[in-house]
Amino acid sequence: MKKIDENRGVSRLVCCAVAMPLVLLVTVGGMPDRVAQAEDQAAAKPAEDPAEDPREVHRRQRIKEKATLWEQHFTNMLYGDLELLRAVCGDLPRESRRAIATSGEQAARDVALQMAELPMGGRRAEPEPDAEKSPDNPVALLSAALTKSVAEHAGSEQAAAFAEQLARRDDRRKAAMIHEIVAVLDSELVLTASQREEIERSLREQWNDSMAIALQGTQSINGIRVFSGLPGACVSPHLTKAQRQRFVPQPDANRQQREAWQHRAWMMTVNMLNNGPPTGRDPWWFE
């Protein structure tokens, strides 16, 4: 009997030792599970960013919306350039044309984002080494990216021939804009034939993208009609005294105004290039 009691005592001790952790877990209420769950929730919850205010969120959303709109324009320009490339280079290997078209679409997205950021202050977030350096022309960036891709996937000779065609097109477009600017001036100042020629030559020599906004005609600032973006040095020396009294060039502008003019001029250029029917995505480039 004594031996049986001893065995029972040992069994009770073993049962208590095994049950003790279970009792502790039950009395604590499953705390380890709740702690793990809390840790998982904390890890899943994004850390609060003090700079993430509603105005910044709204600004980024607006940039995204504008970039989507601009992407349609630049993609349409890209498909037109691809057709020009096919006319210049002829047939291309399947791998080459797919790589060129794909990189071109990415470039269209990049320049669309740049155009969307310009009027929304997107470039102010990053310090610029040269405070007077102007943003790059998105139209020129798209052409440069496509030309670089042609050089990588088709060859340097094809890229050079393609770049030459793009340069000729840009020269023709610039000449057309200069001719139209002189026509706007003529409607205001009644120029002579020699004056028109001299002003055209001066504009060609000192051309800047922002001059294109002069195509919009004169604007009234404080009751004075001025030619926005058009420097007086290109026009005034070729006018008579009476004409100079009627011609008021845009006053010297600060950097923010110059960038605003450039942005408007680029918008006009993009709209000009998209004036025709859309080219469309030719499957030949992506097959």
C-alpha positions as CSV (number, residue, x, y, z in Angstrom):
1,M,0.0,0.0,0.0
2,K,2.8,2.3,0.9
3,K,4.4,1.7,-2.5
4,I,1.1,2.4,-4.3
5,D,0.7,5.7,-2.4
6,E,4.3,6.6,-3.4
7,N,3.5,5.9,-7.1
8,R,0.4,7.9,-6.9
9,G,2.3,10.8,-5.4
10,V,4.9,10.7,-8.2
11,S,2.1,10.6,-10.8
12,R,0.5,13.6,-9.3
13,L,3.8,15.5,-9.4
14,V,4.3,14.7,-13.0
15,C,0.8,15.7,-14.0
16,C,1.2,19.0,-12.1
17,A,4.5,19.7,-13.9
18,V,3.0,19.0,-17.3
19,A,-0.2,20.9,-16.6
20,M,1.4,24.0,-15.1
21,P,2.4,25.7,-18.4
22,L,-1.0,25.0,-19.8
23,V,-2.7,26.6,-16.8
24,L,-0.4,29.6,-17.1
25,L,-1.3,30.0,-20.7
26,V,-5.0,29.7,-20.0
27,T,-5.0,32.2,-17.1
28,V,-3.0,34.7,-19.1
29,G,-5.7,34.4,-21.8
30,G,-3.5,33.3,-24.7
31,M,-1.2,36.4,-24.4
32,P,1.5,35.1,-26.7
33,D,-1.0,34.9,-29.6
34,R,-2.2,38.4,-29.0
35,V,1.3,39.7,-28.7
36,A,2.2,38.1,-32.0
37,Q,-0.9,39.4,-33.6
38,A,-0.2,43.0,-32.4
39,E,3.4,42.7,-33.7
40,D,2.0,41.6,-37.1
41,Q,-0.4,44.5,-37.2
42,A,2.3,47.0,-36.3
43,A,4.5,45.6,-39.1
44,A,1.7,45.9,-41.6
45,K,0.7,49.4,-40.6
46,P,2.8,51.9,-42.5
47,A,4.9,54.3,-40.5
48,E,3.5,57.8,-40.3
49,D,5.4,60.3,-42.5
50,P,5.3,63.8,-41.0
51,A,5.8,65.2,-44.5
52,E,2.8,63.3,-45.9
53,D,0.2,66.1,-45.6
54,P,-3.0,66.2,-47.7
55,R,-1.6,69.0,-49.9
56,E,1.3,66.9,-50.9
57,V,-0.9,63.9,-51.6
58,H,-3.2,66.1,-53.7
59,R,-0.2,67.5,-55.6
60,R,1.1,64.1,-56.5
61,Q,-2.4,63.0,-57.6
62,R,-2.7,66.0,-59.9
63,I,0.7,65.3,-61.4
64,K,-0.3,61.7,-62.0
65,E,-3.5,62.8,-63.8
66,K,-1.6,65.3,-65.9
67,A,1.1,62.8,-66.8
68,T,-1.5,60.4,-68.0
69,L,-2.9,63.1,-70.3
70,W,0.5,64.1,-71.6
71,E,1.5,60.5,-72.1
72,Q,-1.2,60.2,-74.8
73,H,0.3,63.1,-76.7
74,F,3.9,62.0,-76.5
75,T,3.0,58.4,-77.3
76,N,1.2,59.6,-80.5
77,M,4.4,61.6,-81.4
78,L,6.5,58.5,-80.8
79,Y,4.4,56.3,-83.1
80,G,4.8,59.0,-85.8
81,D,8.6,59.0,-85.2
82,L,8.6,55.2,-85.5
83,E,7.1,55.4,-88.9
84,L,9.7,58.0,-89.9
85,L,12.3,55.6,-88.7
86,R,10.9,52.7,-90.7
87,A,10.9,55.0,-93.8
88,V,14.6,55.9,-93.2
89,C,16.0,52.5,-92.1
90,G,13.6,50.1,-94.0
91,D,13.1,46.7,-92.5
92,L,14.6,45.9,-89.1
93,P,15.1,42.6,-87.3
94,R,12.1,41.7,-85.0
95,E,14.2,41.9,-81.8
96,S,15.6,45.3,-82.8
97,R,12.3,47.0,-83.6
98,R,10.6,45.5,-80.5
99,A,13.4,46.9,-78.3
100,I,13.3,50.3,-80.0
101,A,9.5,50.6,-79.6
102,T,9.5,49.5,-76.0
103,S,12.2,51.9,-74.9
104,G,10.4,54.6,-76.9
105,E,7.2,54.0,-75.0
106,Q,9.1,54.3,-71.7
107,A,10.7,57.5,-72.9
108,A,7.2,58.9,-73.7
109,R,6.1,58.1,-70.1
110,D,9.2,59.8,-68.7
111,V,8.8,63.0,-70.6
112,A,5.1,63.1,-69.9
113,L,5.9,63.0,-66.2
114,Q,8.3,65.9,-66.7
115,M,5.7,68.0,-68.5
116,A,3.2,67.2,-65.7
117,E,5.7,68.2,-63.0
118,L,6.8,71.5,-64.4
119,P,3.6,73.6,-63.6
120,M,3.1,71.7,-60.4
121,G,6.4,72.5,-58.7
122,G,7.7,68.9,-59.1
123,R,11.2,70.0,-59.9
124,R,11.6,72.2,-56.9
125,A,11.8,69.2,-54.6
126,E,15.3,68.3,-55.8
127,P,18.2,70.7,-55.6
128,E,19.7,71.7,-59.0
129,P,23.5,72.2,-59.3
130,D,23.0,75.1,-61.6
131,A,20.3,77.4,-60.4
132,E,20.0,79.1,-63.8
133,K,19.8,75.9,-65.8
134,S,16.4,75.5,-67.5
135,P,14.5,72.2,-67.7
136,D,15.3,70.2,-70.8
137,N,12.9,70.4,-73.7
138,P,10.7,67.2,-73.4
139,V,10.2,67.1,-77.1
140,A,14.0,67.0,-77.6
141,L,14.4,64.4,-74.8
142,L,12.0,62.1,-76.6
143,S,13.9,62.4,-79.9
144,A,17.2,61.9,-78.1
145,A,16.0,58.8,-76.3
146,L,14.6,57.2,-79.5
147,T,17.8,58.0,-81.4
148,K,19.9,56.5,-78.7
149,S,17.8,53.3,-78.8
150,V,18.2,53.1,-82.6
151,A,22.0,53.4,-82.2
152,E,22.0,50.5,-79.6
153,H,19.6,48.2,-81.5
154,A,20.0,49.1,-85.2
155,G,23.4,50.6,-85.6
156,S,25.1,54.0,-85.6
157,E,24.6,54.7,-89.3
158,Q,20.8,54.2,-89.0
159,A,20.8,56.4,-85.9
160,A,22.7,59.1,-87.7
161,A,20.3,59.0,-90.7
162,F,17.3,59.1,-88.3
163,A,18.7,62.0,-86.3
164,E,19.3,64.0,-89.5
165,Q,15.7,63.6,-90.5
166,L,14.5,64.7,-87.0
167,A,16.8,67.8,-87.2
168,R,15.4,68.7,-90.6
169,R,11.9,68.5,-89.2
170,D,12.8,70.6,-86.3
171,D,14.4,73.2,-88.6
172,R,11.2,73.3,-90.7
173,R,9.0,73.7,-87.6
174,K,11.2,76.5,-86.2
175,A,11.2,78.3,-89.6
176,A,7.4,78.0,-89.7
177,M,7.1,79.4,-86.1
178,I,9.4,82.3,-86.9
179,H,7.5,83.1,-90.1
180,E,4.3,83.2,-88.1
181,I,5.8,85.4,-85.4
182,V,6.8,87.9,-88.0
183,A,3.3,87.8,-89.4
184,V,1.9,88.6,-85.9
185,L,4.3,91.5,-85.6
186,D,3.4,92.7,-89.1
187,S,-0.3,92.7,-88.2
188,E,0.5,95.1,-85.3
189,L,3.3,97.2,-86.8
190,V,2.8,97.1,-90.6
191,L,6.3,96.0,-91.4
192,T,8.1,96.5,-94.7
193,A,9.5,93.5,-96.7
194,S,13.0,94.3,-95.6
195,Q,12.0,94.6,-92.0
196,R,10.3,91.2,-92.1
197,E,13.5,89.6,-93.5
198,E,15.7,91.3,-90.9
199,I,13.5,90.3,-88.0
200,E,13.3,86.7,-89.3
201,R,17.0,86.5,-89.5
202,S,17.4,87.9,-86.0
203,L,15.0,85.5,-84.6
204,R,16.8,82.5,-86.2
205,E,20.1,83.7,-84.8
206,Q,18.8,84.2,-81.3
207,W,16.0,81.6,-81.2
208,N,14.8,80.2,-77.9
209,D,11.9,77.9,-77.3
210,S,10.1,80.4,-75.2
211,M,9.8,82.7,-78.2
212,A,7.1,80.4,-79.6
213,I,4.5,81.9,-77.2
214,A,4.6,85.1,-79.2
215,L,2.4,83.1,-81.7
216,Q,-0.4,83.8,-79.3
217,G,-0.2,87.5,-80.2
218,T,0.0,90.5,-77.9
219,Q,-1.2,90.5,-74.3
220,S,-2.4,93.4,-72.2
221,I,-0.4,94.0,-69.0
222,N,-1.5,97.0,-66.9
223,G,-3.1,98.4,-70.1
224,I,0.0,98.0,-72.2
225,R,0.1,95.5,-75.1
226,V,3.3,93.4,-74.9
227,F,4.7,90.5,-76.8
228,S,5.3,87.8,-74.2
229,G,8.6,85.8,-74.5
230,L,9.8,88.0,-77.4
231,P,13.1,89.9,-76.6
232,G,13.3,93.4,-77.8
233,A,16.8,92.9,-79.1
234,C,15.4,90.7,-81.9
235,V,12.9,93.3,-83.1
236,S,13.5,96.9,-81.9
237,P,16.7,97.5,-83.9
238,H,14.8,96.9,-87.1
239,L,11.8,99.2,-86.4
240,T,11.2,102.9,-87.1
241,K,10.8,105.3,-84.2
242,A,7.0,105.3,-84.6
243,Q,6.9,101.5,-84.7
244,R,9.1,101.2,-81.5
245,Q,6.5,103.3,-79.6
246,R,3.9,100.7,-80.5
247,F,6.1,97.7,-79.9
248,V,6.6,96.8,-76.2
249,P,8.7,93.6,-75.7
250,Q,8.2,91.4,-72.7
251,P,10.2,92.9,-69.8
252,D,13.1,90.9,-68.4
253,A,11.7,88.0,-66.6
254,N,12.9,86.0,-63.6
255,R,13.7,82.3,-63.9
256,Q,10.2,81.2,-62.8
257,Q,8.6,83.3,-65.6
258,R,11.0,82.0,-68.2
259,E,10.3,78.4,-67.3
260,A,6.5,79.2,-67.5
261,W,7.0,80.6,-71.0
262,Q,9.0,77.6,-72.0
263,H,6.4,75.3,-70.6
264,R,3.7,77.1,-72.6
265,A,5.9,77.0,-75.7
266,W,6.4,73.3,-75.4
267,M,2.7,72.7,-74.9
268,M,2.1,74.6,-78.2
269,T,4.8,72.5,-79.9
270,V,3.3,69.2,-78.7
271,N,-0.2,70.3,-79.8
272,M,1.3,71.3,-83.2
273,L,2.8,67.8,-83.6
274,N,-0.4,66.2,-82.6
275,N,-2.6,68.3,-84.9
276,G,-3.0,65.5,-87.4
277,P,-4.9,62.2,-87.0
278,P,-3.3,59.8,-84.4
279,T,-0.9,57.3,-86.0
280,G,-1.8,54.4,-83.7
281,R,0.3,51.5,-82.3
282,D,1.5,49.5,-85.3
283,P,1.8,45.8,-84.2
284,W,4.8,45.4,-86.6
285,W,7.0,47.1,-84.0
286,F,5.9,44.7,-81.2
287,E,5.4,41.3,-82.8
